[in-house]
Amino acid sequence: MVKFIFLHVPKTGGSSILKILEQHYGKENVLKVKREDCLEANKSGILLSSTIPKHIKAIHGHFRYAEIEDIVHRDKPILVT
């Protein structure tokens, strides 16, 4: 279950937040999502939520809210933009 999502604009402190998330949840439990991965999934008609391993607790990256909306409704994580 995803507990925290950090959706952000490039060059706005993402690396610092990523380090904090990795310290809090453990590096193995934080998924860093690249924009190009989202675009590729979108082209294939794949939902981002279907690609996230079950053990992931936090998601960090550059994506649109629409790409994580199902995760927000399902898991009710803290969402920071």
C-alpha positions as CSV (number, residue, x, y, z in Angstrom):
1,M,0.0,0.0,0.0
2,V,1.3,3.4,-1.0
3,K,1.5,5.8,2.0
4,F,3.2,8.8,0.4
5,I,3.3,10.4,-3.1
6,F,5.6,13.3,-4.0
7,L,4.6,14.7,-7.3
8,H,6.8,17.6,-8.3
9,V,8.1,19.9,-11.0
10,P,11.7,19.3,-12.2
11,K,14.4,21.3,-10.3
12,T,12.3,22.0,-7.2
13,G,14.0,20.1,-4.5
14,G,13.2,16.6,-5.6
15,S,16.6,15.0,-4.8
16,S,16.4,16.3,-1.2
17,I,12.9,14.9,-0.7
18,L,13.9,11.6,-2.3
19,K,16.7,11.2,0.2
20,I,14.3,11.9,3.1
21,L,11.7,9.4,1.8
22,E,14.5,6.7,1.4
23,Q,15.6,7.3,5.0
24,H,12.1,7.1,6.3
25,Y,10.7,4.2,4.3
26,G,13.9,2.5,3.2
27,K,15.4,2.8,-0.2
28,E,13.8,-0.5,-1.4
29,N,10.4,0.8,-0.5
30,V,10.6,4.1,-2.5
31,L,9.7,4.1,-6.2
32,K,11.3,6.9,-8.3
33,V,9.1,7.4,-11.4
34,K,10.7,9.0,-14.5
35,R,8.5,11.1,-16.8
36,E,9.5,9.0,-19.8
37,D,8.3,5.8,-18.0
38,C,4.9,7.4,-17.6
39,L,4.7,8.4,-21.2
40,E,5.6,4.9,-22.4
41,A,3.0,3.4,-20.1
42,N,0.4,5.9,-21.4
43,K,1.2,4.9,-25.0
44,S,0.7,1.3,-24.1
45,G,-2.5,1.9,-22.2
46,I,-1.0,0.7,-19.0
47,L,-1.9,2.3,-15.6
48,L,1.0,3.4,-13.5
49,S,-0.6,1.6,-10.5
50,S,-0.4,-1.7,-12.3
51,T,3.4,-1.4,-12.5
52,I,4.0,-0.7,-8.8
53,P,5.4,-3.6,-6.7
54,K,3.2,-4.4,-3.7
55,H,6.0,-3.5,-1.2
56,I,6.3,0.1,-2.3
57,K,5.4,2.6,0.4
58,A,6.3,5.9,-1.3
59,I,6.3,7.2,-4.9
60,H,8.5,10.1,-6.1
61,G,8.6,11.6,-9.5
62,H,7.5,13.7,-12.4
63,F,4.0,12.7,-13.4
64,R,0.5,14.1,-13.8
65,Y,-2.1,13.7,-11.1
66,A,-4.3,11.9,-13.6
67,E,-1.6,9.2,-13.8
68,I,-1.8,8.5,-10.0
69,E,-5.4,9.3,-9.3
70,D,-6.4,5.7,-9.0
71,I,-3.6,5.1,-6.4
72,V,-4.8,8.2,-4.5
73,H,-8.4,6.8,-4.4
74,R,-7.3,3.3,-3.6
75,D,-4.6,3.8,-0.9
76,K,-5.4,7.3,0.4
77,P,-1.7,8.3,0.7
78,I,-0.3,11.7,1.8
79,L,0.0,13.6,-1.5
80,V,2.6,16.4,-1.7
81,T,3.1,18.6,-4.8
